[in-house]
Amino acid sequence: MSNIRALTPRQEIRREKILSAARKLVASQGYEGMVMSDLAVIAGVSPTTLYNLFNTKDELLLEALRGLIVKNYERVGKVPEDTGWKYLLKVAENGAWLRSSEPEFGVAITDALLRAKPGDPLTKLLFEGVREDFLRSLTKMKSKGVLLDEVDPAHLATILVGNYWSTFILLNKGIERNKQLFLSTKINMLSLLASSSRGEAKQQMEDYLSQIWHSRLEEINHD
């Protein structure tokens, strides 16, 4: 991680400028093409300042990503984890929103993630971190009897993460369309959760899925 010492207001401003410039540079040049000296110029800081705040390019990228993830969870707002499927759906929806709002950066990060090795910081942040978040909510759903008895929350969390990221990978490869990314992400999440749930929650998810598909059909008919 970057230095955890307290920063002065001026240092904090410089840090945010660097992170913003890093996202733009990765979006235009790709992760491999991002050069720290170029980044310092774009951010308007000296190389010394840059390396005082971030020791390596990997560390810088992770901090830029963490900033976006914090933004994502701020958008989740006050939807508590113990609301189960609604919380999981909100996280997925805002992930899709974030991916659409930073398209070039999203492409570069997804490509970098595909090249990352098991245990890499990038893998831990974007795969393991999301899985742990999903698992906390699924565990609470299981304790409330929402999930089927035979469902293993840990296994389902892993499946949900794979399903979640596969939509972004398809978008990178031109198979998925940015226009329908938001809908696809919701359908993916709800389909898996509904098939693993029971009772009132299952019915709510199935009703919502039906509404989504109905709206999608109307869009197709008007295209």
N, C-alpha and C positions, 0 to 999 in steps of 0.2 A: 504494500500500500504506500501511498505518498506520505510525506512527513505528517505526523499527527499533532505537531506542536501548533499552538494557537497562532493564527495569522493576523497581521495588522489589517485594517480596512483597505489600505493600498495594495497589500499583497493579495488580499481576497479578490479585489477587482482584477488584478493581473492574472490570477489563477483562472477566473471565469473567462477572461479574454482568451487565454491559452486553450481552455477546453472547447470553447466555441470555435476557435480557429482550427483546432484538431479535427472536430467533426466535419468541418467544411473541407479540409484538406484530404481526409480519408475518403470523403464522398467523391472528390474529383480525381484523386490519384490512386485510391486503393490503399489498404493498410501497408502493403510492401513498398508502395511508392512514397509514403510519407517520410520526409526527411526532417529531422529535428531542427537543423539550421534554417530551413525554409519556413518551418512553423514559427520560429522565433521572429522572423521578419514579418510574417503575416499578422502575428499577434501584437507586434509592436513592442517586443521586449528583448532584452539582451539574452544571448545564450546562457550567460551565468545565471540570470534570473530564472530561465526555463529549467535548468538543471538543479537549481536550488529547490524548486517546487516539485519536480518530477525527475527521478533518477534515470528512467529508461522509457523507451517508446511503449513497451508493453504496459508499464505502470500508468502512463498517460492515457492510453486507450481505455484501460479498465476504469479509470476515474471518469472519463468522458461518458462511458456506458453507464456507470453508476448514477451519474447525474440524470440521464434519461430515465433510468429505472425509478429513481426517486420521483421524477415528474409523473411517471405512469401511476405509481401508487398514490400520489397526491390526487390524481384524477379519480381514483377508486373512491376517495372521499371517506364518508362515514359508513360505508357498507361493511359491517363487522364480519370476521371470518366465520362466526358461528351461524351466519345465515346460510351457510352451505353453498348450494349450487348458484345462488344469486351472486355471492362473492366471487366464486370461480369464474362465472360468466363475465362479471365486471372487469376482472383482471384481464381476461382474454380480449374483451372488447377494447380496452384501453391499450393493450399491446398492439392490436391492429391499428388503432388510431395513431399510435406513436410511430409505427412502421410507415404509415401513409404520410405522416407529417414530415418525416425525415427520410424520403425515399432513397436518395443516393447513398446516404450514410447507412441505411438499412441494408442495401445491397452489399456494400463493402463488408459490413459486420457479419452478415450471414455467410458470405464467401469465406471470411477469415475463420468463422466458427466451423465450417466444414473441413478446414485444413487443421484445426486444432487437435491436439492429442489428448487422450484420457488423462485427467488430472491437471491439465493446463488451467491457469487462472481464468481464462475466457470460458472454458468448459464448465468450471465450477460456478462461475457467476451466472451464466445464461441457461445452463442445463440443470445443474444440481441445485442452484438457488431457487429456480422456479419450481422444481420438483418438491423441494422441502416446503415451499409455501403452499402448493397444492395439497401436499400430504397433511399438513396441519388442519386444513379445512375438511378434507375427506375423513380424517380420523374423528373429528367432531360429528360429522354426518353419520358415521358408523355407530358412534356411541348413542346417537339419538334414534337409531333404528331406521334411518332414511335409506341407507344402502342395503342391498340384499345380504343375507347372512353369509353367503359363500364368497362375497367380494373381498379381496385383500386390498386395503387402502393403499399400501405401498406400491403394489403392482399397478393399480389403477392410476396412481399419480405418475408413474413412469410412462404409461401409455398416453396419458393426457399431455404430457410434455412433448412426446414424440409427435402426437397429432397436432399440437399447437405450432411447433416449429416447421412441420412439413408444409403447412399452408404458406409460410413465408419463403420456403425453399422453392415451391412451385411458382411463386410470384417472381422470384429471382430468375427462374429459367424460362419465363414468358408463358407458362402454362396457365397459371392463375392470373386474373386481371385485377388491377388495383381497384377498379370500380366496384367489384364484388367481394373484395377482401374482408370487409367488415361482416358481411352476411355469412361468408364461408367460415370465418372464425367462430361465429356464434353457432352455426349449424353443427360444426365439428364438435364443439364442446358439449352442446346440449344432447346430441345424439348418443355420445358415449355415456354421459351422466344418466340420461333417462333409461338406457338399457341396463344400467347397474343399480337402479333405484326402485323404490316401491312406494305405495301409498299416495298421499296427497301431493308430495313433492314430485313424484313421477308424473302424475296427471298434469301438474302445472307446467312441467317442462315439455310434455307432449303437446299441450295446448299452445304453448309459446312457439314450438317448432312448427306447428300447423299454421299459425299466423304468419311466421316468417316465409314459409313456402308459398302461402297464398299471395303475400305481397310480392314475392319474386315472380310468380306467374303473371301477375298484373303488369309488372315491369316489362317482362318479355313480350307480352301481348301489345304493349304500347311502343316498343322499340321499332 
